[in-house]
Amino acid sequence: MISFRRAGFVLAFLGASTAAAAAGHTVAYDRYSLVIDGKPTYLWSGSFHYWRLPSPDLWLDVLQKMKAAGFNGVEVYFDWGYHSPKRGVYDFSGIRDVDRLLDMARDVGIYVIACPGPYINAETDAGGFPGWLVTTAGKPRSDSPEYTAAYREWMTQINRIIARHQVTDGRGTVLLYQVENELYDESDDTRRYMQALEDKARADGITVPLTGNHNGNFVSGLGATDIPGQDSYPLDFDCSHPERWNAIYDFSAERRELTQAPLFFPEYQGGAFDVWGGPGYEACRKLTGPAFERVFYESMMAAGSTMLNFYMTYGGINWGWLSSPGVYTSYDYGAAITASRQLTGKYDQQKLIGYMIHAVPPLARTDAVGASVPDNRRLRATARINPDDGTRFYFLRHAEPQDTSNDATHLKIALGGASETTVPQQPGTAIHVDGRDAKILLANFRFGKQNLAYSTSELMTQLSEGAKDLALFYGRHGEDGETVLRYPAQPSVRVLEGTVATHWDAATHSLRLNYRHDGLARVVIEQGEASLLLLIGDNDAAIRFWQLDTAKGPVLVRGPYLVRDAMQVGDTVALTGDTEQAGELEVFAASDTRGVTWNGVPVDAVATPSASLLAHVAGPAPVTLPRLDRWRVHMGAPEIAPTFDDSRWQATDRASSPNPHWDHRLPILDSDAYGFHHGNVWYRGHFRATGKETGVRLAANIGVHLGNHGIFTAWLNGHFLGNNPSGAQEFAIDPAWLKKGEDNVLSVLVDNHGHLQEERNGAFRERRGLLSATFAGAPTDIRWKIQGNSGGEDLPDPVRGPFNAGGLFGERMGWQLPGFDDGRWKAATLPQVTDAPGVDWYRTTFRLDLPEGQDVPIALRIHDAAPHHYRAVVFVNGWQIGRYISDVGPQTDFELPSGLLNRQGDNTIAIAAWSTAQDGGLGEVSLVRQGNYRTPLRQRTVEAPDYDALMRSRKAASRP
């Protein structure tokens, strides 16, 4: 155990507690694991970004689904830029109410790893730095005074929220606090920086252990964290080859080197991000699917890790302009829970492991121990033992994880004596390990009144009530299984269901059960007053079980799509959960349970020979979505016309810039310098033509790194010059387009795909927007005006926030909002094709009447029969929920989170289609039902201003 003193107070990890912790819980750790209130605890956690799900009611949905899968932890990154549109302005209301999020975590009963940065990476714009930080000086992620003054603003704001939700004061479940993120440089200034962050956290009342994910850095000395962490993404991020696996790195050496802290993975691969033009997230889900989870996650457990957090468990959506260059609107990540909040096979596999971790507490304290080599040398066995009670764990997989052969073996295991026993013992049977599979086998494990010698099946869970025990084992369908239990005398055995052979060995006091995994078998074993209900299922049967805790003990439920919560009320178990279809509901609860309610409604339940209650629950009502066949269209780029009035636009008159990427040339054109940090930006350059101009060279920084697909399009006096996706190009000028001796106008629309993430090189400050313009044939000067999102850093719509709006004319005029009158627009039918480069806006309304008590994930789909040169910005009820590039992809479906949609009423879709060449337009647009579930989940509409409210706000702001 560790005891240390920081920042004028003692944080005790030796059983004593501080004044702050006395009212709450003690958090300790040793070389094995976290120790919470004196109990060694295995941390099984997943990452969730609340800011990628702009509907707070759905935060609860994700947290409940994680808890139901056996996770006892959630890692939460807090995005500085999401909360701060302007220096000194911080918003923690509405969709940014992290107090509410942390209260939800407390109510659900899940620990929180708090990660406030200030830098978070996360494939988000500038790695979480706010847009206004781009225009400041000072080396990022260092102890420079300018950067320090900026980040201390944020840390003061976010730390005060995190501090009041800590486990140690009894008011919350924040268990750990991560300092910075993926900082791999241990130079003197970064050490001072890390120490300053830690000192700031302690001064702001953070009393839980400080962690890091810096891959072996900051383990000791100045800036060291209490519990260091390792990031590991063993399959990398190329989802285009989902069949390709890499080798497994053995972290056993790192485990041995940690003499005072557990082996912690703050980020272990839970999926992969996908890039513009990539194969799509289903390929990422296949790459990192259930087989990967079994083989690689269990290998980390075999190395001795007791703190695993998976990035991501729910990824969400890059709504608005949240994403960094490279990744597109979806941040589904191929995660266990999809962006539409649906459960996958990955979720099922994580639940199987998560329940086992909860059911076998000895796993939190193990040492490596020798294991005999399997008789099939293609396979590898690794063993660990709990030093206190002798429980053994055998991790079995192929020696080469890429091996796709199906193999069988026998394994010698130690059962407490000097000799080893070869298992399985039944002649003609073996332990099967399919290609890219792995198993965790238990031996010498005591639970309830039972003594498990070993099982070649895997334990999912076990629970006890007095002298009555229940255990659920599982294996792959059709494989042999063998389970051996020890009893003082021969017990009574009744096979209630399935085919199970039994054999009693009086010499060893062992009851052996042999079977084949097929559906669900049930066996009752009794000796005296003690009994065991042994459930033996194949994988498909096992994943239909849910375990929940109540004040009277654990409850096991079989059948539904999801069980969210359980409460024992007298002799009734009150369950809440979701169904995707009508089906069975079987409840294993306290013996005095007589009734069951499901989502508040009593259900008829009958007792079964398994001492359970069996009922039926209804599925959801059918849902049909409306067709989107009534559209209106309007030209949306009046800035192209030379007569457009840009007199109220911002002149590009900055004379200097603190940005280290400024090349000291004038004029300064980059959009961040003028407070336009996100989205599309217009430039209009005025010049008096000499008539000798033969071409114009335009250079823009649109973030072409990492597969990003920014672009700019240019016009001269309304004539299309062309577009460029690479950053610079000289466009030829037709002399007939020039008005010699008069005012001429260059109109340039620039799309950047966000600021780069930061690796301590200042890359997030790379200039965005137009950078320079020079004429060929004449040294003609240009006077530039710039216009981005309305208000710049002073947001007219703070509810939707800084990432929601860009600088298109329609956005500035509120065309994306409900309530805007488009009655004078032309009627349109989709798909449409146009040969006129520019921007067209399309709008339609539709009415939903979704049944109460149902969760119906809906997506908007854009379909092009053939690629066209256009990109679309999609708004639903004023929320920018996606960006589509027809000739790049891969995303065509855009999730519409419940809360942004009006479930019972009218909804507005507005799409700005920017045709970047002569073959643009907009494809077919439709609504897609992604699922349909009967649920108790509340799904309230997120209140946000409509057109009239926004116009009133603007008028009020413009008054002197």
MOPETA-V157093 format. One record per residue. RES is the residue in one small letter. SS is DSSP state (helix for helix, strand for strand, loop for the rest). PHI is phi in radians with two decimals (* if undefined). Layout:
RES	SS	PHI
RES	SS	PHI
This chain:
m	loop	*
i	loop	-2.03
s	loop	-2.25
f	strand	-2.62
r	strand	-2.10
r	strand	-2.44
a	loop	0.89
g	loop	1.47
f	strand	-2.47
v	strand	-1.83
l	strand	-1.92
a	loop	-1.66
f	loop	-2.21
l	loop	-2.20
g	loop	1.76
a	loop	-1.34
s	loop	-2.46
t	loop	-1.50
a	helix	-1.04
a	helix	-1.15
a	helix	-1.48
a	helix	-1.08
a	loop	-1.42
g	loop	-2.12
h	loop	-2.17
t	loop	-1.63
v	strand	-2.08
a	strand	-2.30
y	strand	-2.75
d	loop	-2.40
r	loop	-1.20
y	loop	-1.60
s	loop	-2.87
l	strand	-1.18
v	strand	-2.24
i	strand	-1.90
d	loop	0.92
g	loop	1.45
k	strand	-1.87
p	strand	-0.99
t	strand	-2.30
y	loop	-1.49
l	strand	-1.61
w	strand	-2.09
s	strand	-2.36
g	strand	-2.45
s	strand	-1.56
f	strand	-2.56
h	loop	-1.85
y	helix	-1.00
w	helix	-1.33
r	helix	-1.73
l	loop	-2.49
p	loop	-1.40
s	loop	-2.62
p	helix	-0.98
d	helix	-1.03
l	helix	-1.39
w	helix	-1.03
l	helix	-1.07
d	helix	-1.01
v	helix	-1.14
l	helix	-1.11
q	helix	-1.15
k	helix	-1.18
m	helix	-1.14
k	helix	-1.06
a	helix	-1.13
a	loop	-1.49
g	loop	1.69
f	loop	-1.24
n	loop	-1.88
g	strand	-2.54
v	strand	-2.35
e	strand	-1.68
v	strand	-2.12
y	strand	-1.53
f	loop	-1.89
d	loop	-1.61
w	helix	-0.94
g	helix	-1.13
y	helix	-1.22
h	helix	-1.77
s	loop	-2.30
p	loop	-1.31
k	strand	-2.65
r	loop	-1.01
g	loop	1.49
v	strand	-1.86
y	loop	-2.35
d	loop	-2.15
f	loop	-2.19
s	loop	-1.97
g	helix	1.00
i	helix	-1.29
r	helix	-1.97
d	loop	-1.43
v	helix	-1.32
d	helix	-1.01
r	helix	-1.12
l	helix	-1.03
l	helix	-1.24
d	helix	-1.12
m	helix	-1.06
a	helix	-1.05
r	helix	-1.07
d	helix	-1.16
v	helix	-1.25
g	loop	1.53
i	loop	-2.26
y	strand	-1.23
v	strand	-2.08
i	strand	-1.66
a	strand	-1.55
c	strand	-2.20
p	loop	-1.58
g	loop	1.48
p	loop	-1.22
y	loop	-1.84
i	loop	-2.16
n	loop	1.15
a	loop	1.07
e	loop	0.90
t	strand	-1.97
d	helix	-0.90
a	helix	0.98
g	helix	1.10
g	helix	1.73
f	loop	-1.21
p	loop	-1.26
g	helix	-1.01
w	helix	-1.17
l	helix	-1.21
v	helix	-1.02
t	helix	-1.61
t	loop	-1.82
a	loop	-1.68
g	loop	1.77
k	loop	-1.15
p	loop	-1.22
r	loop	0.98
s	loop	-2.54
d	loop	-1.66
s	loop	-1.09
p	helix	-1.05
e	helix	-1.14
y	helix	-1.17
t	helix	-1.05
a	helix	-1.06
a	helix	-1.22
y	helix	-1.20
r	helix	-1.14
e	helix	-0.99
w	helix	-1.12
m	helix	-1.09
t	helix	-1.04
q	helix	-1.17
i	helix	-1.36
n	helix	-1.13
r	helix	-1.16
i	helix	-1.33
i	helix	-1.05
a	helix	-1.05
r	loop	-1.47
h	loop	-2.12
q	strand	-1.44
v	helix	-1.01
t	helix	-1.21
d	helix	-1.89
g	loop	1.37
r	loop	-1.84
g	loop	-2.79
t	loop	-2.21
v	strand	-1.17
l	strand	-1.80
l	strand	-2.42
y	strand	-2.27
q	strand	-1.53
v	loop	-1.68
e	loop	1.01
n	loop	-2.76
e	loop	0.86
l	loop	-1.73
y	loop	-1.73
d	loop	-1.86
e	loop	-1.88
s	loop	-1.20
d	helix	-1.05
d	helix	-1.26
t	helix	-1.25
r	helix	-1.14
r	helix	-1.12
y	helix	-1.09
m	helix	-1.06
q	helix	-1.14
a	helix	-1.13
l	helix	-1.12
e	helix	-1.15
d	helix	-1.10
k	helix	-1.11
a	helix	-1.05
r	helix	-1.13
a	helix	-1.12
d	loop	-1.54
g	loop	1.68
i	loop	-1.38
t	loop	-2.02
v	loop	-1.42
p	strand	-1.05
l	strand	-1.64
t	strand	-2.13
g	loop	-2.59
n	loop	-2.32
h	loop	-1.95
n	loop	0.90
g	loop	1.57
n	loop	-1.58
f	loop	1.00
v	loop	-1.52
s	loop	-2.55
g	loop	1.43
l	loop	-1.03
g	loop	1.46
a	loop	-1.18
t	loop	-1.55
d	loop	-1.18
i	strand	-2.13
p	loop	-1.25
g	loop	-2.43
q	loop	-2.04
d	strand	-1.65
s	strand	-2.62
y	loop	-2.19
p	loop	-1.12
l	loop	-1.75
d	loop	1.04
f	loop	-2.32
d	loop	-1.61
c	helix	-1.41
s	helix	-1.28
h	helix	-2.25
p	loop	-1.18
e	loop	-1.48
r	loop	-1.47
w	loop	-2.08
n	loop	-1.69
a	loop	-1.25
i	loop	-1.66
y	loop	-1.43
d	loop	-1.57
f	loop	-1.56
s	helix	-1.07
a	helix	-1.14
e	helix	-1.09
r	helix	-1.12
r	helix	-1.19
e	helix	-1.27
l	loop	-1.49
t	loop	-1.55
q	loop	-2.24
a	loop	-2.53
p	loop	-1.30
l	loop	-1.43
f	strand	-2.06
f	strand	-2.04
p	strand	-1.11
e	strand	-2.40
y	strand	-1.98
q	strand	-1.01
g	loop	-1.95
g	loop	2.95
a	loop	-2.80
f	loop	-1.35
d	loop	-2.06
v	strand	-1.98
w	loop	-0.90
g	loop	1.38
g	loop	-1.35
p	loop	-1.42
g	loop	1.74
y	helix	-1.32
e	helix	-1.15
a	helix	-1.16
c	helix	-1.16
r	helix	-1.21
k	helix	-1.25
l	helix	-0.98
t	loop	-1.93
g	loop	-1.33
p	helix	-0.98
a	helix	-1.12
f	helix	-1.02
e	helix	-1.08
r	helix	-1.09
v	helix	-1.26
f	helix	-1.46
y	helix	-1.15
e	helix	-1.21
s	helix	-1.19
m	helix	-1.20
m	helix	-1.17
a	helix	-1.14
a	loop	-1.38
g	loop	1.81
s	loop	-1.25
t	loop	-2.15
m	strand	-2.39
l	strand	-2.18
n	strand	-2.12
f	strand	-1.80
y	strand	-1.99
m	strand	-1.90
t	strand	-1.75
y	strand	-2.33
g	loop	-1.60
g	loop	1.63
i	strand	-2.26
n	loop	-1.52
w	loop	-1.16
g	loop	1.12
w	loop	-1.95
l	loop	-1.21
s	strand	-1.36
s	loop	-1.41
p	loop	-1.00
g	loop	1.90
v	strand	-1.61
y	loop	-1.72
t	loop	-1.10
s	strand	-1.32
y	loop	-2.10
d	loop	-0.88
y	loop	1.22
g	loop	1.08
a	loop	-1.42
a	loop	-1.13
i	strand	-1.95
t	loop	-1.23
a	loop	-1.04
s	loop	-1.56
r	loop	1.23
q	loop	-1.70
l	strand	-1.49
t	loop	-2.19
g	helix	-1.07
k	helix	-1.14
y	helix	-1.07
d	helix	-1.02
q	helix	-1.19
q	helix	-1.12
k	helix	-1.15
l	helix	-1.01
i	helix	-1.29
g	helix	-1.06
y	helix	-1.15
m	helix	-1.06
i	helix	-1.02
h	helix	-1.16
a	helix	-1.40
v	loop	-2.17
p	helix	-0.97
p	helix	-1.02
l	helix	-1.12
a	helix	-1.31
r	loop	-2.41
t	loop	-2.42
d	strand	-2.07
a	strand	-1.16
v	strand	-2.49
g	loop	-1.12
a	loop	-2.30
s	loop	-1.18
v	loop	-1.26
p	loop	-1.01
d	loop	-1.23
n	loop	-1.70
r	loop	-1.25
r	loop	-1.27
l	strand	-1.85
r	strand	-2.27
a	strand	-2.07
t	strand	-2.14
a	strand	-2.15
r	strand	-2.38
i	strand	-2.37
n	loop	-1.39
p	loop	-1.23
d	loop	-1.61
d	loop	-2.14
g	loop	1.41
t	loop	-1.02
r	strand	-1.99
f	strand	-2.21
y	strand	-1.98
f	strand	-1.79
l	strand	-2.08
r	strand	-2.75
h	strand	-1.21
a	loop	-1.06
e	loop	-1.88
p	loop	-1.08
q	loop	-1.30
d	loop	-1.05
t	loop	-1.86
s	loop	-1.36
n	loop	-1.68
d	strand	-2.25
a	strand	-2.34
t	strand	-2.73
h	loop	-1.97
l	strand	-2.36
k	strand	-1.58
i	strand	-2.22
a	strand	-1.56
l	loop	-2.00
g	loop	1.81
g	loop	-1.60
a	loop	-1.33
s	loop	-1.69
e	strand	-1.83
t	strand	-1.92
t	strand	-1.49
v	strand	-2.17
p	loop	-1.28
q	loop	-1.52
q	loop	-1.12
p	loop	-1.02
g	loop	1.43
t	loop	-2.06
a	loop	-2.72
i	strand	-1.55
h	strand	-1.73
v	strand	-2.28
d	loop	-1.25
g	loop	-1.00
r	loop	0.97
d	loop	-2.34
a	strand	-2.70
k	strand	-2.47
i	strand	-1.98
l	strand	-1.91
l	strand	-1.80
a	strand	-2.57
n	strand	1.00
f	strand	-1.97
r	strand	-1.80
f	strand	-2.53
g	loop	0.93
k	loop	-1.73
q	strand	-1.86
n	strand	-2.21
l	strand	-1.46
a	strand	-1.25
y	strand	-2.99
s	strand	-2.58
t	loop	-1.55
s	loop	-1.58
e	strand	-1.69
l	strand	-1.41
m	strand	-1.62
t	strand	-2.80
q	strand	-2.63
l	strand	-2.60
s	strand	-2.40
e	strand	-2.42
g	loop	1.07
a	loop	-1.58
k	strand	-1.83
d	strand	-2.07
l	strand	-2.42
a	strand	-2.42
l	strand	-2.09
f	strand	-1.94
y	strand	-2.61
g	strand	-2.82
r	loop	-1.20
h	loop	-0.99
g	loop	1.53
e	loop	-1.46
d	strand	-1.25
g	strand	-2.45
e	strand	-2.52
t	strand	-2.24
v	strand	-2.15
l	strand	-2.10
r	strand	-1.84
y	loop	-2.43
p	loop	-1.08
a	loop	-2.48
q	loop	-1.10
p	loop	-1.51
s	strand	-1.50
v	strand	-2.21
r	strand	-2.21
v	strand	-1.58
l	strand	-1.45
e	strand	-2.77
g	loop	1.60
t	loop	-1.96
v	strand	-2.35
a	strand	-1.64
t	strand	-2.12
h	strand	-2.54
w	strand	-1.78
d	strand	-1.95
a	loop	-1.14
a	loop	-1.15
t	loop	-1.87
h	loop	0.94
s	strand	-2.09
l	strand	-1.80
r	strand	-1.85
l	strand	-2.06
n	strand	-2.14
y	strand	-2.88
r	strand	-2.11
h	loop	-1.21
d	loop	-2.75
g	loop	1.21
l	strand	-2.29
a	strand	-1.69
r	strand	-2.35
v	strand	-2.32
v	strand	-1.87
i	strand	-2.08
e	strand	-2.23
q	strand	-2.58
g	loop	1.12
e	loop	-1.47
a	strand	-1.47
s	strand	-2.55
l	strand	-2.34
l	strand	-1.65
l	strand	-1.78
l	strand	-1.79
i	strand	-2.22
g	strand	-2.18
d	strand	-1.49
n	helix	-0.98
d	helix	-1.08
a	helix	-1.27
a	helix	-1.14
i	loop	-1.25
r	loop	-1.51
f	strand	-1.68
w	strand	-2.33
q	strand	-2.04
l	strand	-2.40
d	strand	-1.73
t	strand	-2.27
a	loop	-1.13
k	loop	-1.69
g	strand	2.10
p	strand	-1.26
v	strand	-2.16
l	strand	-1.97
v	strand	-2.22
r	strand	-2.07
g	loop	2.22
p	loop	-1.23
y	loop	-1.07
l	strand	-2.74
v	strand	-2.04
r	strand	-1.60
d	strand	-2.70
a	strand	-2.49
m	strand	-2.53
q	strand	-1.61
v	strand	-2.07
g	loop	1.12
d	loop	-1.72
t	strand	-2.13
v	strand	-1.71
a	strand	-1.72
l	strand	-1.94
t	strand	-2.22
g	strand	3.08
d	strand	-2.12
t	strand	-2.22
e	loop	-1.74
q	loop	-2.83
a	loop	-1.14
g	strand	-3.12
e	strand	-1.34
l	strand	-2.31
e	strand	-1.98
v	strand	-2.14
f	strand	-1.87
a	loop	-2.43
a	loop	-0.98
s	loop	-1.12
d	loop	-1.60
t	loop	-1.28
r	loop	-2.07
g	strand	-2.47
v	strand	-2.38
t	strand	-2.03
w	strand	-2.19
n	loop	0.92
g	loop	1.52
v	strand	-2.01
p	strand	-1.08
v	strand	-2.12
d	loop	-1.23
a	loop	-2.24
v	strand	-2.05
a	strand	-1.29
t	loop	-2.05
p	loop	-1.07
s	loop	-1.50
a	loop	1.09
s	loop	-1.97
l	strand	-1.98
l	strand	-2.03
a	strand	-2.45
h	strand	-2.17
v	strand	-2.18
a	loop	-1.46
g	loop	-1.69
p	loop	-1.35
a	loop	-1.31
p	loop	-1.08
v	loop	-2.29
t	loop	-2.07
l	loop	-1.63
p	loop	-1.25
r	loop	-1.40
l	loop	-1.77
d	loop	-2.16
r	loop	-2.20
w	strand	-2.03
r	strand	-2.20
v	strand	-2.33
h	strand	-2.63
m	strand	-1.10
g	loop	-2.19
a	loop	-2.37
p	helix	-1.13
e	helix	-1.09
i	helix	-1.18
a	loop	-1.21
p	loop	-1.11
t	loop	-1.48
f	loop	-1.06
d	loop	-1.52
d	loop	-1.91
s	loop	-1.10
r	loop	-1.67
w	loop	-1.30
q	strand	-1.35
a	strand	-1.28
t	loop	-1.46
d	loop	-1.95
r	loop	-1.14
a	loop	-1.69
s	loop	-2.72
s	loop	-2.60
p	loop	-1.34
n	loop	-1.14
p	loop	-1.12
h	loop	-1.50
w	loop	-1.18
d	loop	-1.59
h	loop	1.14
r	loop	-1.80
l	loop	-1.98
p	loop	-1.37
i	loop	-1.46
l	loop	-1.93
d	loop	-1.09
s	helix	-1.18
d	helix	-1.06
a	helix	-1.07
y	helix	-1.97
g	loop	1.48
f	loop	-1.82
h	loop	-1.73
h	loop	-2.44
g	loop	1.50
n	loop	-1.30
v	strand	-2.32
w	strand	-1.73
y	strand	-2.17
r	strand	-2.26
g	strand	-1.87
h	strand	-1.76
f	strand	-2.64
r	strand	-1.67
a	loop	-1.30
t	loop	-1.63
g	loop	1.58
k	loop	-1.71
e	loop	-1.22
t	loop	-1.81
g	strand	-2.96
v	strand	-2.35
r	strand	-1.76
l	strand	-1.93
a	strand	-2.16
a	strand	-2.43
n	strand	-1.81
i	loop	-1.97
g	loop	1.23
v	loop	-1.51
h	helix	-1.29
l	helix	0.96
g	helix	1.33
n	loop	-1.13
h	loop	-2.22
g	loop	-1.19
i	strand	-2.80
f	strand	-2.36
t	strand	-2.27
a	strand	-2.25
w	strand	-2.34
l	strand	-2.09
n	loop	0.86
g	loop	1.53
h	strand	-1.61
f	strand	-1.23
l	strand	-1.54
g	strand	2.49
n	strand	-2.32
n	strand	-2.59
p	loop	-1.70
s	loop	-1.89
g	loop	2.19
a	strand	-2.68
q	strand	-2.90
e	strand	-1.72
f	strand	-1.85
a	strand	-1.25
i	loop	-1.98
d	loop	-1.32
p	helix	-0.95
a	helix	-1.19
w	helix	-1.41
l	loop	-1.49
k	loop	-1.93
k	loop	-1.05
g	loop	1.33
e	loop	-2.07
d	strand	-1.29
n	strand	-2.09
v	strand	-2.30
l	strand	-1.66
s	strand	-1.94
v	strand	-2.28
l	strand	-1.83
v	strand	-2.02
d	strand	-1.97
n	loop	-1.92
h	loop	-1.77
g	loop	1.87
h	loop	-1.52
l	loop	-1.12
q	loop	-1.32
e	loop	-1.94
e	loop	-2.10
r	loop	1.19
n	loop	-1.95
g	loop	1.33
a	helix	-1.08
f	helix	-1.17
r	helix	-1.61
e	loop	-0.90
r	loop	-1.14
r	loop	-2.14
g	strand	1.68
l	strand	-1.24
l	strand	-1.94
s	strand	-2.80
a	strand	-2.61
t	strand	-2.37
f	strand	-1.59
a	strand	-1.67
g	loop	1.71
a	loop	-2.83
p	loop	-1.47
t	loop	-1.42
d	loop	-1.43
i	loop	-2.20
r	strand	-1.85
w	strand	-1.83
k	strand	-2.05
i	strand	-2.31
q	strand	-2.55
g	loop	-1.98
n	loop	-1.10
s	loop	-1.00
g	loop	1.53
g	loop	1.04
e	loop	-1.34
d	loop	-1.62
l	loop	-1.35
p	loop	-1.27
d	loop	-2.23
p	loop	-1.21
v	loop	-1.11
r	loop	-1.37
g	loop	1.58
p	loop	-1.22
f	loop	-1.63
n	loop	-1.44
a	loop	-2.12
g	loop	-2.04
g	loop	-1.82
l	loop	-1.13
f	helix	-0.96
g	helix	-1.07
e	helix	-1.13
r	helix	-1.17
m	helix	-1.60
g	loop	1.45
w	loop	-1.16
q	loop	-1.42
l	loop	-1.65
p	loop	-1.07
g	loop	1.65
f	loop	-1.18
d	loop	-1.53
d	loop	-1.81
g	loop	-1.08
r	loop	-1.58
w	loop	-1.29
k	strand	-1.32
a	strand	-1.22
a	strand	-2.48
t	loop	-2.16
l	loop	-1.76
p	loop	-1.34
q	strand	-2.21
v	strand	-2.15
t	strand	-2.32
d	loop	-1.91
a	loop	-1.93
p	loop	-1.03
g	strand	2.66
v	strand	-2.15
d	strand	-2.10
w	strand	-1.87
y	strand	-2.11
r	strand	-2.38
t	strand	-2.66
t	strand	-2.15
f	strand	-2.55
r	strand	-1.96
l	strand	-1.87
d	strand	-2.46
l	loop	-1.31
p	loop	-1.07
e	loop	-1.09
g	loop	1.34
q	strand	-2.26
d	strand	-1.86
v	loop	-2.15
p	loop	-1.07
i	strand	-2.21
a	strand	-2.19
l	strand	-1.72
r	strand	-1.99
i	strand	-1.93
h	strand	-2.19
d	loop	-2.00
a	loop	-1.09
a	loop	-2.50
p	loop	-1.09
h	loop	-2.20
h	loop	-1.57
y	strand	-2.70
r	strand	-2.32
a	strand	-2.11
v	strand	-1.92
v	strand	-1.90
f	strand	-2.08
v	strand	-2.20
n	loop	0.93
g	loop	1.53
w	strand	-1.64
q	strand	-1.42
i	strand	-1.80
g	strand	-3.11
r	strand	-2.25
y	strand	-2.14
i	strand	-2.14
s	loop	-1.01
d	loop	-1.65
v	loop	-2.14
g	loop	1.18
p	loop	-1.58
q	loop	-1.31
t	loop	-2.16
d	strand	-1.91
f	strand	-2.14
e	strand	-1.10
l	strand	-1.96
p	loop	-1.02
s	strand	-1.04
g	loop	2.00
l	loop	-1.42
l	strand	-1.50
n	loop	-1.54
r	loop	-1.21
q	strand	-2.24
g	strand	2.73
d	strand	-1.45
n	strand	-2.35
t	strand	-2.09
i	strand	-1.93
a	strand	-2.26
i	strand	-2.24
a	strand	-1.66
a	strand	-1.82
w	strand	-1.71
s	strand	-1.45
t	loop	-1.61
a	loop	-2.68
q	loop	-1.46
d	loop	-2.23
g	strand	-1.80
g	strand	2.22
l	strand	-2.69
g	loop	-1.37
e	strand	-1.21
v	strand	-2.14
s	strand	-2.56
l	strand	-1.74
v	strand	-2.19
r	strand	-1.45
q	loop	-1.61
g	loop	-3.06
n	loop	-2.77
y	strand	-2.40
r	strand	-1.39
t	loop	-2.66
p	loop	-1.57
l	loop	-1.09
r	loop	-1.41
q	loop	-2.39
r	loop	-1.50
t	loop	-1.24
v	loop	-1.33
e	loop	-1.28
a	loop	-2.62
p	loop	-1.14
d	loop	-1.61
y	helix	-1.05
d	helix	-1.11
a	helix	-1.11
l	helix	-1.19
m	helix	-1.14
r	helix	-1.10
s	helix	-1.11
r	helix	-1.14
k	helix	-1.12
a	helix	-1.13
a	helix	-1.21
s	helix	-1.48
r	loop	-1.25
p	loop	-1.15
